[in-house]
């Protein structure tokens, strides 16, 4: 499976990424018109793992109505300033969600399915996970 992205300079410290699927993203080191590149990496991680968690919960017939991944990361002080630690906290809302099912979905995503998470961990980033369940009517 191949993927492509084209990133072109858009002036100053700003770049425009166009994905192979046709979406544009502004990247801006100075945060004037878009996120920084490393923020996009965290967003990619959050999207990748969230897709997994929701799919697993739905497949196991859990009545999930919302899933938010709150991600905190630490970077090294040295150049290159790589991620050293990342914590992903899932806030999963639903009706009668079973904690064991949510824990399993988070674990399966982290250990088997989330390409972004697995790639970062293989690169030496320590990634931890937690979750909170919010009961809704």
N, C-alpha and C positions, 0 to 999 in steps of 0.2 A: 504494500500500500504506500503510494508516494503522496507527499503533500508539498505545497509550495506557498511561499509568501514573497512578495516583492516589497522592499523598503527603499524609499527614495527620500533624499534630502529635500526639505520644504522650507529652508531658510533658518537662520540663527541656529538654535539647538533643537530644532523641530524636524520630525520625519513623519512620513505617511506610509503606513504599511497597508498593502492590499493583499488580502488572502486569496488563495487559489479558488475559494468558493465565492469570491466577489465582494467581500466586506472590507471597508476602510476603517483604519484605526490611526488616530493621530498620536504620536509619541513625542513627548516634550520633556527634556531634561529639567527645564525650569518651571514645569507645571503650569504654564500659562494657558495651554490649549489642549492638554492631554496628560495622561499618566506617564510616569517614568518607566523605562524598560523593565526594571526589576519588579515593579508593581504589577506589570502585565504577566510576569512569570507566576507571581502569587495568584493572580486572577485565573490563569490557566490551570494551576493546581487546584484551586477551589472549584472551578467548573468541572474539571475531570472527575474529582472525587465525589462531588455532589450528584452528578449524573449517575454514578454507580450506586451511591447510597439510596437515592430515590428509586431507581430501577429495582434494586434488590428488595426494598421494603414493599414496593407495589407487587412484585412477583410473589412475595410471601403473604400477600393479601392483608398487609397492614394498612389501616385507613390514614395514610399520611396526607396532610393538606398543605404543608409548607416545610421547607428545609433551607436553613441558612448556614453557610460555613463562615465562621469568623476566624480569620487567619492572622496570627502574629508571627513575625519573623525577626531573627537577629542576624546581623551581618558582621563579618570580620572587620577590624579596623585597618587591616593591611590591604594593599592593592594587589590583586583584584579583591574587591570587597564582596566576597561570595557569601551566600547564606550559610550559616553554621547550625542554626536551629530554627525549626518551624513548628508551631503548634496550631492544629486545626480543631476548632470546637464546633460541633454541629448542634444547632438548635432545631430540633425536629418537632413539628406540631402535628397533632392528629387526634384521632378518637380511639382510646383504648390501646395505644401503642405499647407493645411489650418491650421492656428494656433489653431483654436477651436478643430480640430480633434487631433492635437498633444497634446494639453492640456488635452483633454478627455482621450486619451490613457495613458498618464502619471498618471492621477488621478485614472483611473480604476485599473491600475497596483498597485498603492500605497494602495488603499483602499479595493480592492477586490481580486486580483489575485496573487500578489507576496508573497508567503509564507515566504520567508526570511525577507522581509521588515516588514510584519505584525508581525512576531514573535519577531523581534528586538524591534519594537515599543511597543508591549505588555510587553516587558521586561524593558521598561523605557527609551529607546533610542529615542531622538528627531530626526526625519528624515524629511528633507525638500527637495523639488524638484524644479527644474527650467528647462527650455529648450530654445534652440536656433535653428532656422531653417536656413539651408543653401540651397539656390537655386542652382541647377545644370542644365546644358544644356542637 
